[in-house]
């Protein structure tokens, strides 16, 4: 069990080397992680009141531009931000270590 937890933490902690994001994509991801830090959002990176309009459009554009984007990893990091184990900036760095 310990080995599985260590392996899982390495997967979560390592920056994504396969993806490179543009600055505006990183700004959007930053907003998602900021949302994770708001208790009223209940660990939801895109709370219901932000669905529709620009945030949903940006979500779709991110999915289209990065078909291998790891949504499960984003939600895992969001949960860690929500639990206070990571700051939104630290979570963002996990995704945006490589920028164009």
C-alpha positions, 0 to 999 in steps of 0.5 A: 500500500505504501508503494502505491501511495508513493507512486500515486504521489509521484504521478500527481507531483511531477509537472506534465512534460508532455504538454506545453501551454500558452500564457492565456491557457495558464491564466485560465488554469490558474483561475480554475485552481483559484476556484478550487481554493474557495470553500463555497465551490466545494472543490469544483474548478468550474462551479455552476455559476461560472458555467456558460459564457466565457469560462465554458468556452475556454474549457472547450478550447482547452480540451480541443487544443490539448486532447491528451489533457489529464482532467482526472489529474486536474481534479486531483490537484483541485482536491489538494488545493481545496484541502489546503495541501497545495496553493493554487499557484503550486497546482498551476506550476504543475501544469504550466511549468512549460509555457510558450 
